Amino acid sequence: MQIWGMSELVCRWLLKWRYAKLHGFLARKAADNPADQNLRTLLIDVASTTLDDIGERIPARQNLK
């Protein structure tokens, strides 16, 4: 039982770490290319997605190329 709880904590930490890395990467790319509307839209979608919603999906825009 303790192994299961520990593995769940590790998985949650990895998910938060990967999400933070993704958000930081998108923020840097959006800052480097301020004219790219697709990057700004994706950054807003990722920033507005909570960690609880990641398991379902990150919101997708139809006009995102």
C-alpha positions as CSV (number, residue, x, y, z in Angstrom):
1,M,0.0,0.0,0.0
2,Q,2.8,2.4,0.8
3,I,4.5,1.7,-2.6
4,W,1.2,2.6,-4.4
5,G,1.0,5.9,-2.5
6,M,4.6,6.7,-3.2
7,S,4.2,6.0,-6.9
8,E,1.1,8.2,-7.1
9,L,3.0,11.1,-5.5
10,V,5.9,10.6,-8.0
11,C,3.5,10.5,-10.9
12,R,1.8,13.7,-9.7
13,W,5.1,15.4,-9.3
14,L,6.2,14.4,-12.8
15,L,3.0,15.7,-14.3
16,K,3.4,19.0,-12.5
17,W,7.0,19.3,-13.6
18,R,6.3,18.5,-17.2
19,Y,3.4,21.0,-17.2
20,A,5.6,23.7,-15.8
21,K,8.3,22.9,-18.4
22,L,5.7,23.1,-21.2
23,H,4.3,26.4,-19.9
24,G,7.8,27.9,-19.6
25,F,8.8,26.7,-23.1
26,L,5.6,28.3,-24.6
27,A,6.1,31.5,-22.7
28,R,9.7,31.8,-24.1
29,K,8.6,31.0,-27.7
30,A,5.7,33.5,-27.5
31,A,8.1,36.2,-26.1
32,D,10.5,35.5,-29.0
33,N,7.8,35.7,-31.6
34,P,5.3,38.4,-30.5
35,A,3.6,38.5,-33.9
36,D,2.6,34.8,-33.9
37,Q,-1.0,34.7,-32.8
38,N,-1.1,30.9,-32.7
39,L,1.6,30.8,-30.1
40,R,-0.2,33.4,-28.0
41,T,-3.4,31.5,-28.3
42,L,-1.8,28.3,-27.3
43,L,-0.1,30.0,-24.3
44,I,-3.4,31.3,-23.1
45,D,-5.0,27.9,-23.5
46,V,-2.2,26.2,-21.5
47,A,-2.2,28.9,-18.8
48,S,-6.0,28.6,-18.4
49,T,-5.9,24.8,-18.1
50,T,-5.6,23.6,-14.5
51,L,-3.7,20.5,-13.5
52,D,-7.0,18.7,-12.9
53,D,-8.1,19.3,-16.5
54,I,-4.8,18.0,-18.1
55,G,-6.0,14.4,-17.9
56,E,-9.0,15.3,-20.1
57,R,-7.4,17.6,-22.7
58,I,-5.9,21.0,-23.3
59,P,-8.4,23.2,-25.1
60,A,-7.8,23.2,-28.9
61,R,-8.7,26.0,-31.3
62,Q,-9.9,25.2,-34.8
63,N,-8.0,28.1,-36.4
64,L,-4.7,27.0,-34.8
65,K,-2.4,26.0,-37.6
